[in-house]
Amino acid sequence: MKTRAADARAVAKATRAWSVAATAAAAGTRWRSTSSWIQQADGVRCAEFTHVSTGKHRMIRLATDQAIETLRSQLVEE
């Protein structure tokens, strides 16, 4: 039971850190982070963004080996 609780806290901490990073990556762009999560099965980091002018939604998935700069470059190019 203690191991599961510790695992849950670790996942929650990683998810909060990813949420902060995704929000920071979108700062200064026309995209706003609406949600972010980490898939537990494979560790892929996912984030959904909404364009402030058009309302268009976009989901970006980053593998565990991709840097946060990849997310930033994908948001800036559109």
Phi, psi and omega in degrees: 000318180294326180293317178296321179295318179294320177296319179296319177295322179294318178295317179297319179295316179295322180293319177297317179296319178294321179298317178295318180294319179294320178295318179293324179295328181276350181298134179085001176249179178270009180254141176238135179288127179255329175198156178209149181201166175240126179287125185288332183294317184232359177078011179290133179268127183239147176211142176250140181231152176237132178284130187290332181272315187261340183080006180295139178259147180215135176246133179238134179244131177242131175290165183296337182267357179271142182276161180295336177297331176298317178297313181300316181293325178291327179285324183287326184291344178250000000 
